[in-house]
Amino acid sequence: MAGSGSEEAPDRSGAADAADTARVRIGLSCPSCGSAHVAQVLGDNGGVSYVCTSCGHSWS
């Protein structure tokens, strides 16, 4: 019922929890910005590098 005061605000902590869980699961975060949004990419010589999809920083 609208206006009854019994409605609860939606939980918005899920996004932060998901990022923390991803960081723990893969143990990887961007050394530049700290984001857990990291992609693993293969280099030309078969080596592995990483790219932060948040800030664009790359490292190997």
N, C-alpha and C positions, 0 to 999 in steps of 0.2 A: 504494500500500500504506500503510495507516494506521500511524503510528508509525515509519516508516522514516526520517523526518527530511529527506526529499527534497522535501516539499511546500513550496511558496512561499506567503507571505502574499499576499492579494489586494492589488492596487494601488488605494489609496484617494485618490490625488491627482487623479483625473479630475474630481471636482466642482469643485475650485478652478480647474483648467485650463479647464473649460467656462465658468465665470464670467469668467475673464480673457479668453478668446477672445471672448465676447459683448461685453465692454466695448470691446475693440479693434475689433471688427467694426462696432459702431454708434457708437462714440465717445461713449457716454453713460453717466453714472453719477449716482446720487443725490447732490446736494450736501449733504444732511443726514447720511446714513449711509454713503455710498460704494458702495452696492450697485449691481450692473449689472442688477438686475431692475427694469426701467423700462418702463412702458407709455405709448404715445403715444395721447392722447385728443383729440377735437375738441370745442371749446367751443361755446357757444350762438351766438356771432357768427362762427363759422367759423374761429376761431383754433386754433392747436395748443398743447396743454399736455401736460405729462408727469406721471406719477404713479409713485412708487416702490411696487412691490408688496410690498416687504419692510417698510418703516416707515410707508407711507401719506403721506409728504410729497409735495406737488404744487407745480409751478412751470411757468412758461411762458417 
